[in-house]
Amino acid sequence: MSAAMTKIDDIRAYVCGGRATFTIASVMTGVRYTWRVRQAEDRENFYFVDALTGSDNENDYTFLGTMRVVPGHVEPYQFYTSTKSPFGRSAPSVQGFLWFCHRIGQDADLDPERVLFWHSGRCSSCGRKLTTPESIERGMGPVCASRVTGGL
C-alpha cells in the first residue's frame, strides 16, 4: 500500500529517513519516476540514490548518484551524479531527481494539481510495513518518527 504526501516537511522527513522508496508523477504529462534513497552508514546527511529501472519493484534499481543535505545552504538538497552510474546528467531520471531536490529545498508544499508524491507504504527509517493511518500519512512508524527530526 502506498500513500500520497503533499506537505513538504513530511516529504523531507520521509526522504531523509534512511530507507525511503517513493514515486513522483507529473499530473500533466503522466511521467513518473520511482527512486530509492538510502542513508550512508558512516556519513550523516549523505545518501545514495537509485532509480527503478525494471519491472521488479523490490530489486530492479540502478545507482544514479548521491544526495547531500546541507542545512542553511541556498540549495540544501544537493544531488551529484557519479562515474559509477550508467546514467549521464542528461538522463530523464537524473533530471527528474535534480528537479525533486530543488523542489524539496523550497518551503512550499507540493501542488497536487501539478505533481504527486507517493511513498512505498513502508517506514522510511526501518523498512517495516506501515499499518496505522497516522503512520501511513507520515511515512514512518511511531517509534522511528520519535527518533527522526525530519532533515532540515
WOHUZI-V839322 format. One record per residue. N is the residue number from 0. RES is the residue in one letter. SS is DSSP state (H for helix, E for strand, C for the rest). BURIAL is I if it has 24 or more other ideal C-beta (glycine too) atoms within 12 Angstrom, else O. Layout:
[[N/RES/SS/BURIAL] [N/RES/SS/BURIAL]]
This chain:
[[0/M/C/O] [1/S/C/I] [2/A/E/I] [3/A/E/I] [4/M/E/I] [5/T/C/O] [6/K/C/O] [7/I/H/I] [8/D/H/I] [9/D/H/I] [10/I/H/I] [11/R/H/I] [12/A/H/I] [13/Y/H/I] [14/V/H/I] [15/C/C/I] [16/G/C/I] [17/G/C/I] [18/R/E/I] [19/A/E/I] [20/T/E/I] [21/F/E/I] [22/T/E/I] [23/I/E/I] [24/A/E/O] [25/S/E/O] [26/V/C/O] [27/M/C/O] [28/T/C/O] [29/G/C/O] [30/V/C/O] [31/R/E/I] [32/Y/E/I] [33/T/E/I] [34/W/E/I] [35/R/E/I] [36/V/E/I] [37/R/E/I] [38/Q/E/I] [39/A/C/O] [40/E/C/O] [41/D/C/O] [42/R/C/O] [43/E/C/O] [44/N/C/I] [45/F/E/I] [46/Y/E/I] [47/F/E/I] [48/V/E/I] [49/D/E/I] [50/A/E/I] [51/L/E/I] [52/T/C/O] [53/G/C/O] [54/S/C/O] [55/D/C/O] [56/N/C/O] [57/E/C/O] [58/N/C/O] [59/D/C/O] [60/Y/E/I] [61/T/E/I] [62/F/E/I] [63/L/E/I] [64/G/E/I] [65/T/E/I] [66/M/E/I] [67/R/E/I] [68/V/E/I] [69/V/C/O] [70/P/C/O] [71/G/C/O] [72/H/C/O] [73/V/C/O] [74/E/C/O] [75/P/C/I] [76/Y/E/I] [77/Q/E/I] [78/F/E/I] [79/Y/E/I] [80/T/E/I] [81/S/C/O] [82/T/C/O] [83/K/C/O] [84/S/C/I] [85/P/C/O] [86/F/C/I] [87/G/C/O] [88/R/C/O] [89/S/C/O] [90/A/C/O] [91/P/H/O] [92/S/H/I] [93/V/H/I] [94/Q/H/O] [95/G/H/I] [96/F/H/I] [97/L/H/I] [98/W/H/I] [99/F/H/I] [100/C/H/I] [101/H/H/O] [102/R/H/I] [103/I/H/I] [104/G/C/I] [105/Q/C/O] [106/D/C/O] [107/A/C/O] [108/D/C/O] [109/L/C/I] [110/D/C/O] [111/P/C/O] [112/E/C/O] [113/R/C/O] [114/V/E/I] [115/L/E/I] [116/F/E/I] [117/W/E/I] [118/H/E/I] [119/S/C/I] [120/G/C/I] [121/R/E/I] [122/C/C/I] [123/S/C/I] [124/S/C/I] [125/C/C/O] [126/G/C/O] [127/R/C/O] [128/K/E/O] [129/L/C/I] [130/T/C/O] [131/T/C/O] [132/P/H/O] [133/E/H/O] [134/S/H/I] [135/I/H/I] [136/E/H/I] [137/R/H/I] [138/G/C/I] [139/M/C/I] [140/G/C/I] [141/P/H/O] [142/V/H/O] [143/C/H/I] [144/A/H/I] [145/S/H/O] [146/R/H/O] [147/V/C/I] [148/T/C/O] [149/G/C/I] [150/G/C/I] [151/L/C/O]]
